[in-house]
Amino acid sequence: MTDIAQPGAQPGAPAGAWQDADWTERRLRRRYRAERRFKIYGLVAVCIALAFLAILIGSVVATGYPAFVRTSVALEVNFDPKVLGLGEAPTADELHGAEYPTLLRETIFATFPEVTTRKERRKLLKLVSKDARFELRELVLADPSIIGTTRRVWLTASSDVDMLIKGNANRDAPEDERRLDDRQIAWIDSLGASGFVETGFNGAFFTNADSREPEIAGIGGAIMGSFYMLLVTLVLTFPIGVTAAIYLEEFAPKNRITDMIEVNINNLAAVPSIVFGLLGLAVFINLFHLPRSAPIVGGLTLTLMTLPTIIIAARSALKAVPPSIREGAYGVGASPIQVVFHHVLPLAMPGILTGTIIGMARALGETAPLLMIGMVAFIVDIPGGPFDPATALPVQIFLWADSPERGFVEKVSAAILVLLAFLIAMNAVAIYLRRKFEVRF
């Protein structure tokens, strides 16, 4: 006789299983074990991700923190007007064009009088930066009264000396495998024993522009270039993106044209950034002949790239406002414009600001479109406006990463840390604004 399944029995259960408490408990235990395994898998995945993130950040910090420290060498400088080639009452132009390289050489040679051969003296000059002569010039221009006196002046050490003092150069390696030979290391040790070598915070890293010499290269020019680009991008992107989102969400009729516009906006948000670089090159440089490698062109290009993201974020924020707000405003006699700008937009503004800041953070970290419009050029001056030649912080990192000097390795990691700090700060501001002004319905 065939067994008939009882009402409520589970599929695949034996006949009468609806009465079997042990069978039900076994199924529940299997479910609970599966849930626990799933939670463990998720926790393991999170731990692995955090471990890789910690390794990445740790390696960048370990490599980059020495860039925030600068090595300086002290020299007793006799600002002899004869050596400088100056008369009794030099003018500002004469002070600016004085013989500071000669003064630097004579000072170094006087510090080590035992060094007499030309070859050894060339090695001696490599203890300080090639731009030390400009530091002497700045001292004289700032205080011309030091001419004719002897002062102890702290000058920037060369990159090789800086690497040695920081412990990034192996003293025990064979001499032909080191950038500094035994004699140069002995000179450095003698200066250090006399207190003429010290390390300190490298503020010039944040104020100097790019340079061929790693010991004086900084991100000041790149930061200003990024600032002008983001300023142009924000001024154009925010009003255009918000007004476009308001029109599409609140006023545009629902037809094929608006549907096509929405599809294109969503597609543009996923287009690779280098495509926008090609568009900026073709339109802003080749067609409108705007200056190459200028923040104005970079800002316009990043505007094209960021607009779809901000439009989508603004539309989502507007759509999140409950319909009851609009209905209540219409009920008291408000016009459509008043409904949007007096009631809907203020409630949607936290989400709009969040999307805008996140879009600007994305623009800050972009490199590919800026390479296409020529912002990869070597710029030694800090830009004074959006039309001056400049580079950006991500592009500066790209340029330094391609440099063979050991001193630029730590500069790359330090610049990455600064860029990450800016990105984290911008995202933190977005989170703060969202939580502070968010209205829960």
Protein Blocks (a to p, Z undefined) as FASTA:
>chain_A
ZZdddehiaehiaehklmmmklmmmmmmmmmmmmmmmmmmmmmmmmmmmmmmmmmmmmmm
mmmmmmmpccdddddddddfklnopafbdcfklmmmmcfklmmmmmmmmmmmmbmbfklm
mmmmmmpcfklmmmmmmmmmmmmmlgopacdddddddfklmmmmnopacfkbcfklpfbd
fklmmmmmmmmmnopaccdddfklmmmccdfblklgcfklmmmmmmmmmmmmmmmmmmmm
mmmmmmmmmmmccdfklmmmmmmmmmmmmgcfklmmmmmmmmmmmmnopaehiaklmmmm
mmmmmmmmmmmmmmmmmmmpcfklmmmmmmnopafklmmmmmmmmmmmmmmmmmmmmmmm
mmmmpmklmmmnopabccfbdcfbfkbccddfklmmmmmmmpcbfklmmmmmmmmmmmmm
mmmmmmmmmmmmmmmmpccZZ
